[in-house]
Amino acid sequence: MSQADPRPQPRLSSRLAWLGWYGLACGLLAGLIGLRYLPWIPLPDAGVTAYVVLVYLAQFPFLAVLALLPLLPLALVLRRPVWLGAAAVLWAGLCLSLLGLDTVVYDLYRFHLSAFVLELALGAGTEIFDFSPQTWWLALTLILALLALLALLALLLWRWQGTGRRAAALFAGVFGLQLLVHGWHAWSDANYDSRITDVTRHVPLYYAATAKRRMNEWGLVDQQRVRDNQAASGLAASRGGGALNYPTQPLACRAPEKPLNLLMIVVDGARRDTLDPRWAPNMTEFAQSSLRFEQHFSNGNATKPGIFTLFYGLPASYWDAFTAVKRPPVLMERLQALGYQKQVLASATLTSPAFDQNVFAGVPDLRLHTPGEEKWDRDIRITEDWLAFTAGRDTQRPFFGFLFYDTTHGHRVPPDYPVRFQPEWEDVNKLALGRGFDPQLVRNNYRSTMHFVDSQVGRVLADLRQRGLLEDTVVMITGDHGQEFNEYGLNYWDHGSNFGHWQLQVPLVVHWPGRTARRIDYRTENFDIAPTLMGELLGCEQTEPRSYASGNGLFRQREREWSIAHSYMDYALLLEDLQVVTRAVGSVEVVDDTLQRVRDYRLDPAVTRAVLEELSRFYR
């Protein structure tokens, strides 16, 4: 007769303690694998080196523990150590193998592995990642060796039976280190210390904390003073670029014989149907005597990627790299080199998103926050400040102006404003938005705010006419992104949620002295703005636009059939008839132009190669 196993099975507390120790051990292995990122992390001094050491001690054990959390339910039901150990070894082996693969991807492309990259690779098949049999055998050998090491660690930890109390103390230490490095980064970010902020993008899944606005409100940091002091000492922007290879070749430029002024007017959330005399009479009239681009798209469905792509002409995936080293776009550097007077006036803050640390990093005396309690107060203020600038500017020098209007980002106009479209949404409550909500209410509120912004833009245009400046000024009117009112019937409202036409397509009106007014019907995008201004306005026509941008210019049709657009967290590959969209949670979906799911597709390997190159070619 068989006998039952006399060995007692470990209690739940012992199994949980073992799992905790195993997570910490895997964290050490993850840190060792993560050493492969070090060649790309700048270490200019002992302070940054100390920060990197703390980040490694905080991040990799933290990631390992998070990765093993799905095993907690198994610890409740698997009483025998062999089964729980086997599950932990296989799961940890998968996670650490993905980390190792990420180090390979980062070494090749300088961005981290994502569901988007995996989807590109799987969609294109082996024509993109076609490894030799020797490479596959080497990878298999390394994985088997890793599994063997993980199994040995599991066995040793079972026999050691460390207490859960000590494991909890170590967890608390890791959590404390997380607070320390995130606090260090937040303080460095608020004080424009690029030595620290340049580190974080190299570490996988490390979303470092920022708190500029809070620190400024609490009086811990005076952002305006810090920035002005750095500008005065020449530290406002790093020209070295760190890991950036931007531009990829020196610019070949000449000084224009008679430089034209440049004024860029951006209306937050300007939809594709903005130009209508009912709610935008001034801009619509101005468009009739200007170049009107009927199929213009932003490369972002939110302000952060929309403004970034407008000035850089690059995918917003480069945001972290340019922000970390405070490298402005070549467009702004060229304006500076030609001696342009700069007047940057934004109703919304320039610190969140941190345009003060990338797009306008080289602008002296930059006003970070415009005074005013309401959005319309600030819109009026920037208009008044602009009119004061044109009245008192140095008439012997060309000027660059940037006006960013924000009232359209809300739902209210001044109480005494005479134009209000009816019926209006009086009790604004975004929780009420749903499939059954009447879109006409929110649409009318939007039209009222657009009419108000148009009145301010009208004052700016009238001033240019009165001073005779239209004959010497390129004026560009556009939006940072679009706005949606459930047009697809899928309960999408506002912006930042999908990459359909309503959230990406924006108006683009360009008044260009010497160019005949006309409508342009081929598709253009934000990627084309910088090449146009650099080549047609600022004397850099001999420089290949590819050396600093992803577009080819507004005055010739696109040379490729795909593009890239970003949100704050999501991003998409845009093809002629579908979109490959990756979500912040890691999922990937393919949708058509009506945002309906597409099940069967296969990417062209040539497109996949081009996309991967575009996402990485401006890194060293």
C-alpha positions as CSV (number, residue, x, y, z in Angstrom):
1,M,0.0,0.0,0.0
2,S,1.4,3.4,-1.0
3,Q,2.2,5.9,1.7
4,A,1.3,9.6,1.6
5,D,4.2,12.1,1.2
6,P,5.2,12.7,4.9
7,R,6.8,16.1,4.0
8,P,4.5,19.0,5.1
9,Q,3.7,21.5,2.3
10,P,4.9,25.0,3.0
11,R,2.3,27.4,4.4
12,L,0.9,30.3,2.4
13,S,3.1,32.8,4.2
14,S,6.2,30.8,3.3
15,R,5.2,30.6,-0.3
16,L,4.5,34.3,-0.5
17,A,7.9,35.0,1.3
18,W,9.6,32.8,-1.2
19,L,8.0,34.6,-4.1
20,G,9.1,37.9,-2.7
21,W,12.7,36.8,-2.4
22,Y,12.5,35.3,-5.9
23,G,11.3,38.6,-7.2
24,L,14.2,40.5,-5.6
25,A,16.7,37.9,-7.0
26,C,15.2,38.4,-10.5
27,G,15.6,42.1,-10.0
28,L,19.3,41.7,-9.5
29,L,19.4,39.6,-12.7
30,A,17.4,42.3,-14.5
31,G,19.9,44.9,-13.3
32,L,22.8,42.9,-14.7
33,I,21.0,42.6,-18.1
34,G,20.2,46.3,-17.9
35,L,24.0,47.1,-17.8
36,R,23.7,46.9,-21.6
37,Y,22.0,50.3,-21.5
38,L,25.0,52.0,-19.8
39,P,27.0,52.7,-23.0
40,W,24.1,55.1,-24.1
41,I,23.7,56.8,-20.7
42,P,25.8,60.0,-20.4
43,L,27.8,60.1,-17.1
44,P,29.4,63.6,-17.0
45,D,30.1,63.8,-13.3
46,A,29.8,61.9,-9.9
47,G,26.3,63.3,-9.2
48,V,24.8,61.9,-12.4
49,T,26.6,58.6,-11.8
50,A,25.1,58.4,-8.3
51,Y,21.7,59.1,-9.8
52,V,22.1,56.3,-12.3
53,V,23.2,53.8,-9.6
54,L,20.1,54.7,-7.5
55,V,17.9,54.4,-10.6
56,Y,19.2,50.9,-11.3
57,L,18.8,49.8,-7.7
58,A,15.2,51.2,-7.6
59,Q,13.9,50.4,-11.1
60,F,15.0,46.9,-12.0
61,P,14.0,45.2,-8.7
62,F,10.7,47.2,-8.9
63,L,10.1,45.9,-12.4
64,A,10.9,42.3,-11.4
65,V,8.5,42.4,-8.5
66,L,5.7,43.9,-10.6
67,A,6.3,41.3,-13.3
68,L,5.9,38.5,-10.7
69,L,2.6,39.9,-9.3
70,P,0.5,37.7,-11.7
71,L,1.9,34.7,-9.8
72,L,0.3,35.7,-6.6
73,P,-3.0,33.8,-7.4
74,L,-0.9,30.7,-8.2
75,A,0.8,31.0,-4.8
76,L,-2.7,30.7,-3.2
77,V,-3.6,27.5,-5.1
78,L,-0.3,25.7,-5.8
79,R,0.7,24.2,-2.5
80,R,3.6,22.1,-3.8
81,P,6.8,24.1,-4.3
82,V,7.7,22.3,-7.5
83,W,4.7,23.6,-9.3
84,L,4.9,27.2,-8.1
85,G,8.6,27.2,-8.7
86,A,8.2,25.9,-12.2
87,A,5.6,28.6,-13.0
88,A,7.8,31.3,-11.5
89,V,10.9,30.1,-13.5
90,L,9.0,30.0,-16.8
91,W,7.4,33.4,-16.2
92,A,10.5,35.1,-15.0
93,G,12.4,33.5,-17.9
94,L,10.0,35.1,-20.4
95,C,10.1,38.5,-18.7
96,L,13.9,38.6,-18.5
97,S,14.2,37.4,-22.1
98,L,12.0,40.3,-23.2
99,L,14.3,42.6,-21.3
100,G,17.3,41.2,-23.1
101,L,15.5,41.6,-26.4
102,D,14.8,45.2,-25.4
103,T,18.5,45.8,-24.9
104,V,19.1,44.6,-28.5
105,V,16.4,46.8,-29.9
106,Y,17.7,49.8,-28.0
107,D,21.2,49.1,-29.2
108,L,20.0,49.1,-32.8
109,Y,17.3,51.8,-32.8
110,R,17.7,53.8,-29.6
111,F,14.1,53.3,-28.5
112,H,12.7,50.6,-26.3
113,L,10.7,47.5,-27.4
114,S,7.0,48.1,-27.6
115,A,3.9,46.4,-28.9
116,F,4.1,48.7,-31.8
117,V,7.5,47.5,-32.9
118,L,6.5,43.9,-32.3
119,E,3.4,44.5,-34.5
120,L,5.5,45.9,-37.2
121,A,7.8,43.0,-37.1
122,L,5.0,40.4,-37.0
123,G,3.1,42.2,-39.8
124,A,6.1,42.3,-42.1
125,G,7.3,38.7,-41.4
126,T,10.9,37.5,-41.6
127,E,11.7,40.0,-44.3
128,I,12.6,42.6,-41.6
129,F,14.1,40.5,-38.8
130,D,15.7,37.6,-40.7
131,F,18.3,36.0,-38.4
132,S,20.8,33.4,-39.3
133,P,20.4,29.8,-37.9
134,Q,23.6,30.5,-35.7
135,T,21.8,33.5,-34.2
136,W,18.7,31.5,-33.4
137,W,20.8,28.7,-31.8
138,L,22.8,31.3,-29.7
139,A,19.5,32.9,-28.5
140,L,18.1,29.5,-27.6
141,T,21.3,28.6,-25.7
142,L,21.1,31.8,-23.8
143,I,17.5,31.3,-22.9
144,L,18.1,27.8,-21.7
145,A,21.0,29.0,-19.6
146,L,18.8,31.7,-18.1
147,L,16.1,29.2,-17.3
148,A,18.7,26.9,-15.7
149,L,20.0,29.8,-13.6
150,L,16.5,30.8,-12.6
151,A,15.7,27.2,-11.6
152,L,18.8,27.1,-9.4
153,L,17.9,30.4,-7.7
154,A,14.4,29.0,-7.1
155,L,15.8,25.8,-5.5
156,L,18.3,27.7,-3.3
157,L,15.7,30.2,-2.1
158,W,13.3,27.3,-1.2
159,R,16.0,25.7,0.9
160,W,17.1,29.0,2.4
161,Q,13.5,30.0,3.4
162,G,14.2,33.6,4.1
163,T,11.7,35.3,6.3
164,G,8.9,37.4,4.7
165,R,9.7,40.2,7.2
166,R,13.2,40.7,5.7
167,A,11.7,40.6,2.2
168,A,9.2,43.2,3.2
169,A,12.0,45.4,4.5
170,L,13.8,45.1,1.2
171,F,10.6,46.0,-0.7
172,A,10.2,49.0,1.5
173,G,13.8,50.0,0.6
174,V,13.1,49.6,-3.1
175,F,10.0,51.7,-2.7
176,G,11.9,54.3,-0.8
177,L,14.5,54.4,-3.6
178,Q,11.7,54.9,-6.1
179,L,10.5,58.0,-4.1
180,L,14.1,59.3,-3.9
181,V,14.9,59.0,-7.6
182,H,11.5,60.3,-8.7
183,G,11.9,63.3,-6.4
184,W,15.4,63.9,-7.6
185,H,14.2,63.9,-11.2
186,A,11.2,66.2,-10.4
187,W,13.5,68.7,-8.7
188,S,16.0,68.5,-11.6
189,D,13.3,69.0,-14.2
190,A,11.9,72.0,-12.4
191,N,15.5,73.5,-12.3
192,Y,16.3,72.7,-15.9
193,D,19.1,70.3,-15.0
194,S,19.4,68.3,-18.3
195,R,22.2,66.2,-16.8
196,I,19.6,64.2,-14.8
197,T,16.6,64.5,-17.2
198,D,18.8,63.1,-20.0
199,V,19.2,59.8,-18.2
200,T,15.6,58.6,-17.7
201,R,14.6,57.9,-21.3
202,H,17.4,55.2,-21.5
203,V,15.9,53.1,-18.7
204,P,12.9,50.9,-19.7
205,L,9.5,51.6,-18.3
206,Y,10.9,54.4,-16.2
207,Y,8.3,57.2,-16.3
208,A,10.1,59.8,-14.1
209,A,8.0,62.2,-12.1
210,T,7.7,65.9,-12.9
211,A,6.2,68.6,-10.7
212,K,7.2,71.9,-12.2
213,R,3.8,73.5,-11.8
214,R,3.3,72.3,-8.2
215,M,6.8,73.4,-7.1
216,N,6.2,76.8,-8.7
217,E,2.8,77.1,-7.0
218,W,4.3,76.1,-3.6
219,G,7.2,78.6,-3.9
220,L,9.8,75.9,-4.0
221,V,11.1,76.9,-7.4
222,D,10.7,80.1,-9.3
223,Q,10.7,78.7,-12.9
224,Q,10.9,82.0,-14.6
225,R,13.9,83.2,-12.5
226,V,15.7,79.8,-13.0
227,R,15.2,79.9,-16.7
228,D,16.2,83.5,-17.1
229,N,19.3,82.9,-15.1
230,Q,20.3,80.0,-17.2
231,A,19.6,81.9,-20.4
232,A,21.8,84.7,-19.1
233,S,24.7,82.3,-18.4
234,G,24.3,80.5,-21.7
235,L,22.9,77.3,-20.2
236,A,19.3,77.5,-21.4
237,A,19.9,75.0,-24.3
238,S,22.4,72.3,-25.0
239,R,23.8,72.5,-28.4
240,G,25.8,69.3,-28.0
241,G,22.6,67.2,-28.4
242,G,23.9,64.3,-26.3
243,A,22.8,61.1,-28.0
244,L,21.1,63.1,-30.8
245,N,22.3,63.2,-34.4
246,Y,20.4,66.3,-35.4
247,P,20.7,67.5,-38.0
248,T,22.2,64.5,-39.7
249,Q,24.4,66.8,-41.8
250,P,25.5,70.5,-41.6
251,L,23.0,73.0,-42.9
252,A,23.8,74.8,-46.2
253,C,22.2,78.2,-45.9
254,R,22.6,81.7,-47.1
255,A,21.2,84.9,-45.7
256,P,18.0,86.0,-47.6
257,E,18.4,89.3,-49.4
258,K,15.3,90.7,-47.8
259,P,14.2,88.4,-44.9
260,L,10.4,88.2,-44.4
261,N,8.8,88.3,-41.0
262,L,7.1,85.2,-39.8
263,L,3.9,85.0,-37.6
264,M,2.5,81.6,-36.6
265,I,-1.0,81.7,-35.1
266,V,-2.1,78.4,-33.6
267,V,-5.7,77.9,-32.3
268,D,-6.0,75.1,-29.8
269,G,-8.2,72.3,-31.1
270,A,-9.0,74.0,-34.5
271,R,-11.2,71.5,-36.4
272,R,-11.1,70.8,-40.1
273,D,-14.3,72.8,-40.5
274,T,-13.0,75.9,-38.7
275,L,-13.0,78.1,-41.7
276,D,-16.6,79.1,-41.9
277,P,-17.9,82.7,-41.9
278,R,-20.5,81.9,-39.2
279,W,-18.0,81.2,-36.4
280,A,-14.6,82.3,-37.9
281,P,-15.4,85.3,-40.2
282,N,-12.0,87.0,-39.9
283,M,-9.9,83.8,-40.5
284,T,-12.2,82.7,-43.3
285,E,-11.9,86.1,-45.1
286,F,-8.2,86.0,-44.7
287,A,-8.1,82.5,-46.2
288,Q,-9.7,83.7,-49.4
289,S,-6.6,85.8,-50.2
290,S,-4.1,83.2,-49.0
291,L,-2.8,79.7,-49.7
292,R,-5.4,77.4,-48.2
293,F,-4.3,73.8,-47.6
294,E,-7.5,71.7,-47.7
295,Q,-6.1,68.4,-46.6
296,H,-3.7,69.3,-43.8
297,F,-3.1,67.0,-40.9
298,S,-1.4,67.5,-37.6
299,N,0.9,64.6,-36.6
300,G,-0.6,64.6,-33.1
301,N,-4.1,64.5,-31.7
302,A,-3.1,66.5,-28.6
303,T,-1.2,69.7,-27.9
304,K,2.1,68.1,-26.9
305,P,2.8,66.2,-30.2
306,G,0.9,68.8,-32.3
307,I,3.2,71.7,-31.4
308,F,6.3,69.5,-31.3
309,T,5.8,68.2,-34.8
310,L,4.8,71.7,-36.1
311,F,8.2,73.1,-35.2
312,Y,10.5,70.1,-35.5
313,G,8.9,68.2,-38.4
314,L,9.8,65.0,-36.6
315,P,7.7,62.2,-34.9
316,A,6.9,63.1,-31.3
317,S,8.6,59.9,-30.2
318,Y,11.7,62.2,-30.1
319,W,10.2,64.4,-27.5
320,D,12.1,62.9,-24.5
321,A,15.4,63.1,-26.3
322,F,15.1,66.7,-27.3
323,T,13.6,67.8,-24.0
324,A,16.3,66.1,-22.0
325,V,19.1,68.1,-23.6
326,K,17.0,71.2,-24.3
327,R,17.7,71.1,-28.0
328,P,15.6,73.5,-30.0
329,P,14.5,72.8,-33.6
330,V,16.8,74.0,-36.4
331,L,13.9,76.3,-37.4
332,M,14.3,78.3,-34.2
333,E,18.1,78.2,-34.3
334,R,18.0,79.5,-37.9
335,L,15.7,82.4,-36.8
336,Q,18.2,83.2,-34.1
337,A,21.2,83.1,-36.4
338,L,19.4,85.6,-38.8
339,G,18.8,88.0,-35.9
340,Y,15.0,87.7,-35.8
341,Q,13.2,89.4,-33.0
342,K,11.1,86.8,-31.2
343,Q,7.8,87.3,-29.5
344,V,6.4,84.0,-28.1
345,L,3.0,84.5,-26.5
346,A,0.9,81.6,-25.3
347,S,-2.4,81.6,-23.5
348,A,-1.6,78.2,-22.1
349,T,1.4,77.6,-20.0
350,L,4.7,76.7,-21.8
351,T,5.9,74.4,-19.0
352,S,3.3,71.7,-19.2
353,P,3.8,70.4,-21.8
354,A,7.4,71.5,-21.5
355,F,7.8,73.6,-24.7
356,D,10.1,75.8,-22.7
357,Q,12.6,72.9,-22.7
358,N,12.5,72.0,-26.4
359,V,10.7,74.1,-29.0
360,F,11.5,77.4,-27.2
361,A,14.6,76.3,-25.3
362,G,16.8,79.0,-27.0
363,V,14.3,81.9,-26.6
364,P,15.5,84.5,-24.1
365,D,13.1,86.3,-21.8
366,L,10.4,83.6,-22.5
367,R,7.2,84.2,-20.6
368,L,6.3,80.8,-19.2
369,H,2.8,81.7,-17.8
370,T,0.5,84.4,-19.1
371,P,-1.4,86.2,-16.4
372,G,-5.2,85.8,-16.3
373,E,-7.8,83.8,-14.4
374,E,-9.8,82.5,-17.5
375,K,-8.7,81.3,-20.9
376,W,-10.3,84.3,-22.6
377,D,-8.5,86.7,-20.2
378,R,-5.2,85.2,-21.3
379,D,-6.2,85.2,-25.0
380,I,-7.0,88.9,-24.7
381,R,-3.7,89.5,-22.9
382,I,-1.5,87.8,-25.6
383,T,-3.3,89.8,-28.3
384,E,-2.7,93.1,-26.4
385,D,0.9,92.1,-25.8
386,W,1.3,91.3,-29.5
387,L,-0.1,94.7,-30.6
388,A,2.3,96.4,-28.2
389,F,5.2,94.4,-29.7
390,T,4.4,95.5,-33.3
391,A,4.0,99.1,-32.1
392,G,7.4,99.2,-30.4
393,R,9.6,96.7,-32.3
394,D,12.9,97.4,-34.0
395,T,11.8,98.1,-37.6
396,Q,15.3,97.3,-38.9
397,R,15.1,93.7,-38.0
398,P,12.7,90.9,-39.1
399,F,10.5,89.4,-36.4
400,F,9.1,86.0,-35.5
401,G,5.9,85.7,-33.7
402,F,4.0,82.8,-32.1
403,L,0.5,83.3,-30.8
404,F,-1.2,80.3,-29.2
405,Y,-4.9,80.8,-28.4
406,D,-6.6,78.6,-25.8
407,T,-10.2,79.6,-25.3
408,T,-11.3,76.9,-27.7
409,H,-9.9,74.3,-25.3
410,G,-12.7,75.2,-22.9
411,H,-16.4,75.7,-23.2
412,R,-16.9,79.3,-22.1
413,V,-16.7,82.8,-23.6
414,P,-16.8,86.0,-21.5
415,P,-20.2,86.5,-19.9
416,D,-20.8,89.7,-22.0
417,Y,-19.6,88.3,-25.3
418,P,-22.3,89.1,-27.8
419,V,-22.0,86.0,-30.1
420,R,-23.3,82.7,-28.5
421,F,-24.5,79.9,-30.7
422,Q,-27.8,78.4,-29.6
423,P,-28.8,76.1,-28.1
424,E,-25.7,76.2,-25.8
425,W,-24.5,73.8,-23.2
426,E,-25.1,75.8,-20.1
427,D,-24.3,73.2,-17.4
428,V,-20.9,71.9,-18.7
429,N,-20.5,68.4,-17.3
430,K,-18.2,66.1,-19.3
431,L,-19.4,63.1,-17.4
432,A,-22.7,63.6,-19.2
433,L,-21.1,63.0,-22.6
434,G,-22.2,59.6,-24.1
435,R,-23.7,58.0,-27.1
436,G,-27.1,59.6,-26.4
437,F,-25.8,63.1,-25.7
438,D,-26.8,65.7,-28.2
439,P,-23.5,66.8,-30.0
440,Q,-25.1,70.0,-31.1
441,L,-24.8,71.4,-27.6
442,V,-21.1,70.9,-27.2
443,R,-20.6,71.9,-30.9
444,N,-22.3,75.2,-30.3
445,N,-20.2,75.9,-27.3
446,Y,-17.1,75.2,-29.4
447,R,-18.3,77.5,-32.1
448,S,-18.9,80.3,-29.6
449,T,-15.3,79.9,-28.3
450,M,-14.0,79.8,-31.9
451,H,-15.9,83.0,-32.7
452,F,-14.2,84.7,-29.7
453,V,-10.7,83.5,-30.7
454,D,-11.4,84.6,-34.3
455,S,-12.2,88.1,-32.9
456,Q,-8.8,88.2,-31.3
457,V,-7.1,86.9,-34.5
458,G,-9.0,89.6,-36.4
459,R,-7.4,92.3,-34.3
460,V,-3.9,90.9,-35.0
461,L,-4.6,90.7,-38.8
462,A,-6.1,94.2,-38.8
463,D,-3.0,95.5,-37.1
464,L,-0.8,93.9,-39.7
465,R,-2.8,95.5,-42.5
466,Q,-2.8,98.9,-40.8
467,R,1.0,98.9,-40.4
468,G,1.6,97.6,-43.9
469,L,3.3,94.5,-42.5
470,L,1.3,91.9,-44.6
471,E,3.6,92.8,-47.6
472,D,6.6,91.6,-45.6
473,T,5.2,88.9,-43.4
474,V,4.5,85.2,-43.8
475,V,1.4,84.5,-41.7
476,M,0.4,81.0,-40.9
477,I,-2.9,80.1,-39.2
478,T,-3.5,76.5,-38.1
479,G,-4.4,74.2,-35.1
480,D,-2.3,72.0,-32.9
481,H,-4.9,69.2,-33.3
482,G,-8.5,68.6,-34.2
483,Q,-11.6,68.2,-32.1
484,E,-14.3,65.5,-32.3
485,F,-18.0,65.5,-31.3
486,N,-18.9,61.9,-31.7
487,E,-18.8,62.1,-35.5
488,Y,-18.0,58.4,-35.8
489,G,-20.8,57.4,-33.5
490,L,-18.2,55.5,-31.3
491,N,-18.5,57.8,-28.2
492,Y,-15.3,59.8,-28.9
493,W,-15.4,63.4,-27.7
494,D,-12.8,66.2,-27.7
495,H,-9.3,64.9,-28.7
496,G,-6.4,62.7,-27.7
497,S,-8.4,59.4,-28.1
498,N,-8.1,58.3,-31.7
499,F,-6.3,59.0,-34.9
500,G,-9.2,59.6,-37.2
501,H,-9.6,62.7,-39.4
502,W,-11.6,64.7,-36.9
503,Q,-8.9,64.7,-34.3
504,L,-5.9,65.0,-36.8
505,Q,-7.1,67.2,-39.6
506,V,-6.7,70.9,-39.0
507,P,-7.0,74.1,-41.1
508,L,-3.8,75.6,-42.6
509,V,-3.9,79.1,-44.1
510,V,-0.7,80.6,-45.3
511,H,-0.3,84.2,-46.5
512,W,3.0,84.4,-48.3
513,P,4.0,87.6,-50.0
514,G,4.7,87.0,-53.7
515,R,2.6,83.8,-53.9
516,T,-0.8,83.7,-55.6
517,A,-3.7,82.7,-53.4
518,R,-5.1,79.3,-54.2
519,R,-6.5,76.1,-52.8
520,I,-4.2,73.1,-52.4
521,D,-6.0,69.8,-52.3
522,Y,-3.2,67.2,-51.9
523,R,-2.5,66.0,-48.4
524,T,0.1,67.9,-46.3
525,E,1.1,67.5,-42.6
526,N,3.0,69.1,-39.8
527,F,6.1,67.3,-40.9
528,D,6.1,69.6,-44.0
529,I,6.1,72.9,-42.1
530,A,9.8,73.1,-41.0
531,P,11.2,72.1,-44.5
532,T,9.0,74.8,-46.1
533,L,10.1,77.6,-43.8
534,M,13.7,76.5,-43.8
535,G,14.0,76.2,-47.5
536,E,11.6,78.9,-48.8
537,L,11.9,81.6,-46.1
538,L,15.2,81.2,-44.3
539,G,17.7,80.6,-47.1
540,C,18.3,76.8,-46.6
541,E,17.0,75.5,-49.9
542,Q,20.3,73.8,-50.6
543,T,19.9,71.6,-47.5
544,E,18.2,68.3,-47.9
545,P,15.1,68.4,-45.7
546,R,15.6,64.8,-44.7
547,S,18.6,65.9,-42.7
548,Y,16.4,67.6,-40.1
549,A,12.8,66.6,-40.7
550,S,10.4,63.8,-41.8
551,G,8.5,65.8,-44.4
552,N,9.3,67.2,-47.8
553,G,7.6,70.6,-47.8
554,L,4.1,72.0,-48.4
555,F,4.6,72.9,-52.0
556,R,5.1,69.5,-53.4
557,Q,3.1,66.3,-52.8
558,R,4.1,63.7,-50.3
559,E,6.8,61.3,-51.4
560,R,5.5,58.4,-49.3
561,E,2.2,56.7,-48.5
562,W,2.5,56.5,-44.8
563,S,3.0,58.8,-41.8
564,I,3.2,58.7,-38.0
565,A,1.0,60.4,-35.4
566,H,1.2,60.6,-31.6
567,S,-1.0,61.3,-28.7
568,Y,0.3,61.9,-25.1
569,M,0.8,58.1,-24.7
570,D,-0.5,56.3,-27.8
571,Y,0.8,56.5,-31.3
572,A,-0.1,55.2,-34.8
573,L,1.3,54.3,-38.1
574,L,-1.0,55.9,-40.6
575,L,-1.4,54.2,-44.0
576,E,-3.6,55.1,-46.9
577,D,-6.5,52.9,-45.8
578,L,-5.8,51.8,-42.2
579,Q,-4.0,52.7,-39.0
580,V,-1.8,50.5,-36.8
581,V,-2.5,52.0,-33.3
582,T,-0.6,51.1,-30.2
583,R,-2.2,51.9,-26.8
584,A,-0.4,53.0,-23.6
585,V,-1.4,49.7,-22.0
586,G,0.6,47.8,-24.7
587,S,-2.2,46.6,-26.9
588,V,-2.1,47.1,-30.7
589,E,-5.1,47.3,-33.0
590,V,-5.6,47.9,-36.7
591,V,-8.5,50.1,-37.8
592,D,-9.8,51.6,-41.0
593,D,-10.7,55.2,-41.8
594,T,-14.0,54.8,-39.9
595,L,-12.1,53.3,-36.9
596,Q,-13.6,49.9,-37.4
597,R,-11.3,46.9,-36.5
598,V,-9.4,45.2,-39.4
599,R,-8.6,41.6,-38.7
600,D,-6.4,40.4,-41.5
601,Y,-3.6,42.5,-42.8
602,R,0.1,42.3,-43.7
603,L,2.4,45.3,-43.7
604,D,4.7,45.9,-46.6
605,P,8.2,45.1,-45.4
606,A,9.6,48.2,-47.1
607,V,7.2,50.4,-45.1
608,T,8.2,48.6,-41.9
609,R,11.9,49.3,-42.6
610,A,11.2,52.9,-43.4
611,V,9.2,53.4,-40.2
612,L,11.8,51.9,-38.0
613,E,14.5,54.0,-39.6
614,E,12.4,57.2,-39.2
615,L,11.9,56.5,-35.5
616,S,15.6,56.1,-34.9
617,R,17.7,57.9,-37.5
618,F,18.2,61.1,-35.4
619,Y,19.9,59.2,-32.7
620,R,23.7,58.6,-32.6
